[in-house]
Amino acid sequence: EQRGRFELSFHWAIRAADLTELLLRYQPHIVHFSGRGSQVDEIILESDGGVRPVSAEALSSLFALLGDNIRCVVLNGCYSGVQAQAI
């Protein structure tokens, strides 16, 4: 009944450089990361020619700056507990 109230936007293989721009553009209420994590408390994003780890501290800072609208962050990746605590 309320499905018209939701807009879904998908972006695959997000680069670390794109994340801030996408959060500013869409101003989402829910953010879902699905991908890989590392055992040293980082999520793994795409990078030009490879991958780039993003630390829990960097994610926490990003959401602190841009997270006024965000109500929920879903981290669907291995070893993402530390990131969840930081956010």
C-alpha positions as a printed NumPy array, in Angstrom:
array([[  0.   ,   0.   ,   0.   ],
       [  2.864,   2.404,   0.758],
       [  5.304,   1.176,  -1.877],
       [  4.957,   4.413,  -3.827],
       [  6.67 ,   6.24 ,  -0.984],
       [  9.989,   4.495,  -1.691],
       [ 12.512,   5.224,  -4.388],
       [ 15.331,   2.749,  -4.884],
       [ 18.613,   3.742,  -6.464],
       [ 21.236,   1.126,  -7.259],
       [ 24.887,   1.742,  -7.937],
       [ 27.262,  -1.119,  -8.59 ],
       [ 31.018,  -1.192,  -8.023],
       [ 31.086,   2.104,  -6.149],
       [ 34.43 ,   3.823,  -5.972],
       [ 35.427,   5.532,  -2.762],
       [ 35.55 ,   8.844,  -4.632],
       [ 31.894,   8.43 ,  -5.713],
       [ 30.434,   7.671,  -2.292],
       [ 30.278,  11.25 ,  -1.016],
       [ 28.799,  12.521,  -4.271],
       [ 26.083,   9.851,  -4.285],
       [ 25.115,  10.542,  -0.67 ],
       [ 24.846,  14.252,  -1.424],
       [ 22.886,  13.678,  -4.632],
       [ 20.28 ,  11.276,  -3.258],
       [ 20.19 ,  12.278,   0.424],
       [ 18.98 ,   8.781,   1.311],
       [ 17.215,   7.645,   4.457],
       [ 18.577,   4.105,   4.098],
       [ 22.041,   3.146,   2.819],
       [ 22.868,  -0.474,   2.031],
       [ 26.437,  -1.62 ,   1.429],
       [ 26.744,  -5.085,  -0.049],
       [ 30.207,  -6.308,  -0.707],
       [ 33.452,  -7.328,   0.857],
       [ 35.004,  -6.419,   4.138],
       [ 38.466,  -7.037,   5.469],
       [ 39.651,  -8.531,   8.717],
       [ 41.236,  -5.197,   9.645],
       [ 37.891,  -3.421,  10.03 ],
       [ 37.49 ,  -1.912,   6.569],
       [ 34.934,  -2.178,   3.814],
       [ 36.302,  -2.652,   0.332],
       [ 35.22 ,  -0.299,  -2.453],
       [ 36.26 ,  -0.153,  -6.08 ],
       [ 39.136,   2.03 ,  -7.172],
       [ 40.547,   2.893, -10.559],
       [ 42.361,  -0.292, -11.476],
       [ 41.683,  -2.188,  -8.255],
       [ 40.111,  -1.905,  -4.839],
       [ 40.406,   0.528,  -1.946],
       [ 39.807,  -0.239,   1.716],
       [ 37.771,   2.322,   3.667],
       [ 38.335,   2.378,   7.414],
       [ 35.665,   2.442,  10.092],
       [ 36.899,   5.897,  11.1  ],
       [ 36.514,   7.23 ,   7.553],
       [ 32.974,   5.832,   7.295],
       [ 32.075,   7.249,  10.68 ],
       [ 33.358,  10.694,   9.678],
       [ 31.51 ,  10.578,   6.367],
       [ 28.177,   9.711,   7.976],
       [ 28.731,  12.3  ,  10.712],
       [ 29.1  ,  14.976,   8.01 ],
       [ 26.425,  13.796,   5.578],
       [ 24.111,  11.689,   7.703],
       [ 21.366,  14.154,   8.647],
       [ 18.784,  12.313,   6.525],
       [ 20.117,   8.795,   7.039],
       [ 18.043,   6.695,   9.413],
       [ 19.519,   3.252,   8.728],
       [ 22.782,   1.869,   7.353],
       [ 22.937,  -1.806,   6.386],
       [ 26.43 ,  -3.263,   6.112],
       [ 26.128,  -6.544,   4.271],
       [ 29.732,  -7.69 ,   4.215],
       [ 32.175,  -9.823,   6.138],
       [ 33.867,  -8.289,   9.178],
       [ 31.602,  -5.223,   9.219],
       [ 30.828,  -5.18 ,  12.956],
       [ 33.446,  -2.54 ,  13.752],
       [ 32.124,  -0.272,  10.986],
       [ 28.587,  -0.689,  12.33 ],
       [ 29.719,   0.309,  15.82 ],
       [ 31.598,   3.333,  14.44 ],
       [ 28.62 ,   4.553,  12.424]])
